[in-house]
Amino acid sequence: MSRTDRDESVTAAELAALNRAFELARHGPVGENPQVGAVLLAPSGEVLAEGWHAGAGTPHAEAAALTVAAGARRAVLGATAVVTLEPCNHIGRTPSCAKALIDAGVRRVVYSVSDPNPVAAGGAERLRAAGIEVVGGVAESTGRELLADWLAAFTRPYVIVKIAQTLDAKVAAADGTSRWITGDQARVHAHQVRAEVDAIIVGTGTVLADDPSLTARLPDGSLAEQQPERIVLGSRETPPGAAVRRVNEMPGGGFIQLSTPDLGQALDVLAGRGHRRVLVEGGPTLASAFLRAGLVDELHLYLAPLLLGGGTTAVTDLGIATLAQAQHWQIAATQRLGEDLLVIAKPNKEMPCSPE
Ligand SMILES: NC(=O)c1ccc[n+]([C@@H]2O[C@H](COP(=O)([O-])OP(=O)(O)OC[C@H]3O[C@@H](n4cnc5c(N)ncnc54)[C@H](OP(=O)(O)O)[C@@H]3O)[C@@H](O)[C@H]2O)c1
């Protein structure tokens, strides 16, 4: 455990207790709930009690330590609670730990990682409001490492939006035909990207219009070794015989449909399934919704030297009425792929109207 500036505001006894709490946390199972450890210290720095979270539905680490202290008839009044995760502030299957610490008369709380769970967060604030000294973010890198898998579920996946378009920004002709706008090399590249993501997302409009299989294929047409999960967003039913439902023999490559129109919520579901990198392959309605919501980290535009005049435009309404409201992106890379050009763009975070 290395010391940081934040760690200067805690005592050596508290840092040692936090180190011990990290060890205790590892006694708990890895799973739906975080691994958490807690140590209660007397004002003298003596250890009063220890606890850890033994899994979903069992007492949290702080509650376990308070129970041990009570059983040993050790006074907790004026004690310091040292915990690996910010004490929770919600009543779930177990009572709120912030309240339990307040009721026990704890004077000070030292913790490592803030609780990112929107349902449970706010414990530090509640403790402070009750007049308790709170120091958070201590030895945070160790704490985050311990909770890496659990924390990942609260961070949205990296989102790439892919669009294959003509020079005049059309993704389908007036009659709905769109195969193929780009040439072989561009499609090989797009399949490489598919093989590198955890999931491919399309809207129901694309499923119903194109019936894509959304598999990652090698240049010889065979399936790549690792397949992305196939995700359809929208409330209309994906037909029972749709290609996207077809099981393939490679790992990954399952199919799910999410009917929520809330894209943030959909990404939370995907994060919860362990997806860190996802590829949105359209169509224009869904891609535009992601862009409008500021949920896109990377745009892959495959530009084919074709003109269609009419047809379906790549990006529709972004809620922009005037040039001053334009989203600002920067070109991160360009690549010639046969007759086509790949442009990779990322949000320009320096500009006032960049997405996010
Ligand atoms: N060239 C390319 O790169 C490319 C790629 C893909 C598609 N295409 C073409 O694009 C056309 C289909 O595109 P499309 O725009 O009609 O359909 P789409 O974007 O694939 O799907 C639109 C549907 O997505 C669902 N959806 C889920 N969350 C949404 C949200 N937050 N906002 C908006 N929609 C949400 C809705 O489904 P529900 O109405 O069911 O709720 C909506 O109707 C086809 O012609 C296809 O060939 C071209």
The ligand as an ORCA input file, in Angstrom:
! r2SCAN-3c Opt
* xyz 0 1
  N     -24.738      1.849    -43.948
  C     -24.749      1.582    -42.672
  O     -23.752      1.718    -41.970
  C     -26.021      1.096    -42.061
  C     -25.976      0.464    -40.826
  C     -27.162      0.039    -40.238
  C     -28.375      0.277    -40.895
  N     -28.378      0.890    -42.102
  C     -29.655      1.161    -42.788
  O     -30.441      1.953    -41.911
  C     -31.814      1.622    -42.070
  C     -32.407      1.275    -40.707
  O     -32.184      2.325    -39.809
  P     -33.312      2.936    -38.873
  O     -32.869      4.306    -38.482
  O     -34.609      2.775    -39.560
  O     -33.340      1.930    -37.668
  P     -32.373      1.676    -36.406
  O     -31.629      2.895    -36.048
  O     -31.601      0.422    -36.657
  O     -33.447      1.317    -35.312
  C     -34.296      2.304    -34.823
  C     -35.007      1.720    -33.637
  O     -34.118      1.602    -32.539
  C     -34.882      1.482    -31.370
  N     -34.331      2.301    -30.299
  C     -33.910      1.834    -29.082
  N     -33.490      2.845    -28.315
  C     -33.662      3.968    -29.035
  C     -33.433      5.334    -28.740
  N     -32.939      5.747    -27.578
  N     -33.721      6.243    -29.693
  C     -34.209      5.851    -30.894
  N     -34.447      4.565    -31.214
  C     -34.180      3.626    -30.290
  C     -36.295      1.893    -31.727
  O     -36.971      0.663    -31.861
  P     -38.534      0.391    -31.560
  O     -39.271      1.335    -32.473
  O     -38.678     -1.051    -31.909
  O     -38.742      0.655    -30.104
  C     -36.124      2.549    -33.082
  O     -37.263      2.476    -33.877
  C     -31.845      0.470    -43.034
  O     -32.137      0.984    -44.307
  C     -30.449     -0.075    -43.015
  O     -30.109     -0.675    -44.256
  C     -27.235      1.290    -42.700
*
